[in-house]
Amino acid sequence: MKICTLLLVLLSALSFSGQSQPHRKHLLAIGEEKGYRHEAVSHALATIERLGHESGLWDTTIRTDTEALTKKKLEYNAKNLNDFDAVLFYTGGELEMDAQQKADFLSFVHDDGKGFVGVHSATITFTSWPEYGEMIGGYFDQHPWGTFDAPILVEDPSFPGMQQWPHEFVLHDEIYQLKDYSRDKVRVLMRLDPSKLDLKNKNVHRTDGDFAVTWAKTYGKGRVFYSTLGHVPENWDDPRLQAMYTEAIRWAMGLSNADVTPQPLPAH
């Protein structure tokens, strides 16, 4: 896939159907992990910052701590949730947030109608905080096949950022198996092709063959996007992945619209 694909997507994002470009939005990108450290985090967040700048859609504040995840006034007039339109997590483990911060963060999405984008290990974050799991849509439950040539099906090509992918493709990445995930609560955009998987692997826990890769959902008034893609650093140089996350952030910020009505697992 040539780089011109991404450029066309970004130019389309800038046009907004002929409307004048709005002021840049503001994204808070958190890259903090307690436990396993993903090598891709630095390159991923640098790429997200660059995509926002080059597209003219958003400015990015990158943090490796959770101080800004609050609505209370901070020292030195540091930015807090009131200054952002969406939050992106490439995180892992139990991050340090007190009860008020957690309430503020959920309210930011649910009540204020802001956006949340979860990348890869965002579903192995706050696994002891059920309300977070409800917000994002599921939790990590092993990666049975490790990092492998994943056979992926695009289930909803109409969602922003899905058009540049073929209906069926292979991507070398680490795909999470998810628990506490239900199609009744999310719009699945991508899934693994179970006919091309080793389902006898001892770490396969799902019996329905439904291995979601990417989804979108609402949470109260807010918008939530999650994808397990992004474990491999080199994938952040793939224009298709860049376009997917660009459009995901754009959608989460309310700059585009899409149907996220949950759909049943398609018949095989």
Disulfide bonds with the S-S distance in Angstrom:
none
